[in-house]
C-alpha cells in the first residue's frame, strides 16, 4: 500500500490572494480509488520549505507525491530545480520532447523564457497538459509535478493515477459516539492494532463530554472484529454508545 502525499506551493495561497482548490480535488480522487492520503502541505515559494518538504517525503519508502505549482518560467518557479536536486541529485537538463512541445505551441514566442520550462530533471517522464501542451513531469513513477492551474494540473493527476495506481478496495469505516470523557477510553484505544485506522474526536455539549470514535480498514472482517471489541469494552465499562447519524 502506497502512502500518498500532496504538496501545494504558492505564496498567494498563504497571503490570501488565492484560495486553494487542489486539496479537496486530490483527497477526493484518492479516496474514491481506495488510496491512502497521509499528508498534505501548503507552503510558500521558499527554497528552504520546498527542499525540506521533498526530503521528508522521500524518506518514506512507500511515498507517492503529487506536487502543484512552481514549474513555470518566472523567477519564483523553483520546483523543477529543487525536485532535480532532491530526487536525482543532479542539475536540470534539456528535455528534448518537452522542448519540442513548447516550440510547437508557441513558435518564436517560446524564446527566451518559455523554453526554460523544458529544463527538467534527468530521465523525467512527461505529463500531458491538455490546455497548452506545456508538460508536467514525473520521476520514478512516484513523484509527480504539475502546474498550479487546476485546469492543467487535475487531468495530469488523473492521467498518473489511471496509469500507475489501480483502484483499491475502498476503506470501510465504523463511527460511533461514546458518552464518556476521552480519558476514560485510552486503555481501549491502546489495545487497537496499528494497522487499524483510528481517530477520536472529543465533543463538549454544555458540561456533557462525549467522544466520536472512527475505525476503518479495507478488510470488513478485520474492521468488524475490532469494532466489536471496542464496543464490547465500552459496554463492560457501563458507558453508553450511540451510532453517528
C-alpha angles and dihedrals in degrees: 000000000000125000109226122210131184125204118192114192124196135112087207090068093055098045092049100249091117135024118228118242100167099082095058090046099049093041092054093045091053096044092049089054094047092248123143118246104197104166144018126187128189110192139165125250092278122140089210094053096041094049094046093045091051092046092052093051091046089059090066106084090203096049127131116180134199112194123193123200141005101077097106130101103262124102093255092057098100104151100094096054095042092046090053092050096046101039102032105018089228139102125258118277134190112275105212097207093046089050090052093050093050093047092048091050100045107019112195090355088069086081138113100358115016092055090067087076087072089066101100139158113282114275093011117163118221130243118210118252105207093189107052107352095245098135133227116216144219138205126215091344086280109078118055126189122196138169122268093246110097093213089060101032103047097059088050091054092049090047091054095045093048092048103041111019119051115206116267130208107287119255110263118214145189123201129184140158123241119202096224140084114278090240091065091061101049096101090053090048091051091056093060117105118251094238090063113092107233140173137162126206117192118217130198122202107175105304093336115105123202136166129220109216121203122192125176142171139152093240111074093202092052091047092048091049095055097036088055090048092052094047093046093051091050092051091049088056090054095247126143122241127202125184116238114251 
